[in-house]
Structures are given as structure tokens and as C-alpha cells.
């Protein structure tokens, strides 16, 4: 894939790019292998130079990953941004809406677990001593063939 017009090269090696983006060099290489980032051409002498746009892309990838977007989501959205900017925002909102539903479902599950743990803790606290422990009582009430 050719470099984008207007992508200013700033003598930014992969190490500098990774450091500025707050990721590891292997992460950058991984994204290049996956096709999410385009590897710049290697000059005959010296190192590959990464653009400001590469840094911005890494920032968006990192933000998307922090929002629990999968790498497939990121890759599809980045590809869409390259070919169809008009539908990009609609696509991003669709993925975000799906992730938000997942987060809300997980929050509900965690709230139910919290309520169960609070009830269990209160039940244990109300019955002092090993004879009255609801866990031990349940274990001991079971016959050997249970």
C-alpha cells in the first residue's frame, strides 16, 4: 500500500513511533503484519521513517482497544476509513453501540454477583461459629453418596 499524500516523514523510527504512541515495537510490527498499519518503505541506507499519520493511527487503535474493540473491528474500521469516509462514522457508531450493549450486560451480571455476595456475607455473619456456617452446614448435610 503506498504512503498517503501529505504524510510528512519526521525521521521517526519504529522505536520512536512506539515510544510516542505508548506501545511496544513488537505491537507496531504486529499491526503491520495484520495490515492495520502500513510499513513504510525501507531506504537503501538507514531506517524506515514513520509519519505523523502513523502516530495518529496508533493512537486511534490504542483508544479502540481500550474501548474493547476487537482487532477485527479496528481493522475493518481502518479499512473503511481508507476507502469510504462517508460511511465511517456510521460504522463506528454501530460497533460502539454493540460494545455498549455488551458492557451494560456485564455490569448487570456484576451487580447480580455483588448482591449475591453481599447476601452470602450477611448470612455468614449472622451465624457465628463453625456449627452455624451455611457452607459447612451444606457440606455436612450431604451424605457420603451425594
C-alpha positions as CSV (number, residue, x, y, z in Angstrom):
1,X,0.0,0.0,0.0
2,X,1.5,3.4,-0.9
3,X,2.2,6.1,1.6
4,X,-0.6,8.6,1.9
5,X,-0.3,12.1,0.4
6,X,0.5,14.7,2.9
7,X,2.1,12.2,5.3
8,X,5.1,14.1,6.5
9,X,8.1,11.9,7.4
10,X,9.8,13.1,10.5
11,X,12.8,10.8,10.9
12,X,10.7,8.8,13.2
13,X,12.0,5.2,13.5
14,X,9.8,2.4,14.7
15,X,11.3,2.8,18.2
16,X,10.5,6.5,18.4
17,X,7.0,5.8,17.0
18,X,6.3,3.1,19.5
19,X,7.6,5.3,22.4
20,X,5.5,8.3,21.3
21,X,2.4,6.1,20.9
22,X,2.9,4.4,24.3
23,X,3.2,0.9,22.8
24,X,6.0,-1.6,22.2
25,X,7.9,-2.0,19.0
26,X,6.5,-5.5,18.7
27,X,3.0,-4.1,18.8
28,X,3.8,-1.8,15.9
29,X,5.2,-4.8,13.9
30,X,2.2,-6.9,14.8
31,X,-0.2,-4.2,13.5
32,X,1.9,-4.1,10.3
33,X,1.7,-7.8,9.8
34,X,-2.1,-7.7,10.4
35,X,-2.3,-4.9,7.8
36,X,-3.7,-2.4,10.2
37,X,-0.7,-0.2,9.8
38,X,1.3,0.2,6.6
39,X,5.0,-0.4,6.8
40,X,6.9,2.4,5.2
41,X,9.4,1.5,2.5
42,X,13.0,1.0,3.7
43,X,15.5,3.4,2.2
44,X,18.7,2.0,0.8
45,X,20.6,3.5,3.7
46,X,19.1,4.0,7.1
47,X,15.9,3.1,8.8
48,X,12.2,3.2,7.9
49,X,10.6,6.5,8.7
50,X,7.1,6.7,10.2
51,X,4.8,9.6,9.6
52,X,2.6,11.7,11.9
53,X,-0.4,9.9,10.4
54,X,1.1,6.6,11.6
55,X,1.3,8.0,15.1
56,X,-2.3,9.2,14.9
57,X,-3.5,5.8,13.6
58,X,-1.7,4.1,16.5
59,X,-3.5,6.4,18.9
60,X,-6.8,5.5,17.5
61,X,-6.0,1.8,17.6
62,X,-5.0,2.1,21.2
63,X,-8.2,4.0,22.1
64,X,-10.3,1.5,20.2
65,X,-8.6,-1.4,22.1
66,X,-9.2,0.4,25.4
67,X,-12.9,0.5,24.5
68,X,-12.8,-3.2,24.0
69,X,-13.0,-3.1,20.2
70,X,-11.5,-6.3,18.7
71,X,-8.6,-6.2,16.3
72,X,-11.0,-7.3,13.6
73,X,-13.3,-4.3,14.4
74,X,-10.3,-2.0,14.3
75,X,-9.0,-3.5,11.0
76,X,-12.4,-3.3,9.4
77,X,-13.0,0.3,10.6
78,X,-9.5,1.4,9.4
79,X,-10.0,-0.2,6.0
80,X,-13.4,1.6,5.7
81,X,-11.8,4.9,6.7
82,X,-9.3,4.5,3.8
83,X,-11.9,3.7,1.2
84,X,-15.3,5.1,2.3
85,X,-15.1,8.1,4.7
86,X,-18.8,8.8,4.3
87,X,-19.8,5.6,6.0
88,X,-17.1,5.5,8.5
89,X,-18.9,7.3,11.3
90,X,-22.0,5.2,10.9
91,X,-19.9,2.1,11.1
92,X,-18.0,3.3,14.2
93,X,-21.3,4.2,15.9
94,X,-22.6,0.7,15.1
95,X,-19.6,-1.1,16.6
96,X,-19.7,1.3,19.7
97,X,-23.4,0.6,20.2
98,X,-22.8,-3.2,20.2
99,X,-19.9,-2.7,22.7
100,X,-22.0,-0.6,24.9
101,X,-24.7,-3.3,25.0
102,X,-22.0,-5.8,26.0
103,X,-20.7,-3.5,28.8
104,X,-24.3,-2.9,30.1
105,X,-24.9,-6.7,30.1
106,X,-21.6,-7.3,32.0
107,X,-22.5,-4.5,34.5
108,X,-25.8,-6.2,35.2
109,X,-24.1,-9.5,35.7
110,X,-21.6,-8.0,38.1
111,X,-24.3,-6.2,40.0
112,X,-26.2,-9.5,40.5
113,X,-23.0,-11.2,41.7
114,X,-22.4,-8.3,44.1
115,X,-25.9,-8.7,45.5
116,X,-25.4,-12.4,45.9
117,X,-22.0,-12.0,47.6
118,X,-23.5,-9.3,50.0
119,X,-26.4,-11.6,50.9
120,X,-24.0,-14.6,51.4
121,X,-21.7,-12.5,53.6
122,X,-24.6,-11.3,55.7
123,X,-25.9,-14.8,56.0
124,X,-22.4,-16.0,57.2
125,X,-22.1,-13.1,59.6
126,X,-25.5,-13.8,61.2
127,X,-24.5,-17.4,62.0
128,X,-21.4,-17.2,64.2
129,X,-19.2,-20.3,64.7
130,X,-18.4,-23.3,62.6
131,X,-21.6,-25.2,63.6
132,X,-23.8,-22.4,62.1
133,X,-21.7,-21.7,59.0
134,X,-24.0,-22.1,55.9
135,X,-21.2,-23.5,53.8
136,X,-20.2,-26.2,56.4
137,X,-23.9,-27.0,57.1
138,X,-24.4,-27.6,53.4
139,X,-21.4,-29.8,53.0
140,X,-22.2,-31.8,56.2
141,X,-25.8,-32.2,55.2
142,X,-24.8,-34.1,52.2
143,X,-24.5,-37.9,52.7
144,X,-21.3,-39.7,51.5
145,X,-23.0,-40.7,48.3
146,X,-24.1,-37.2,47.4
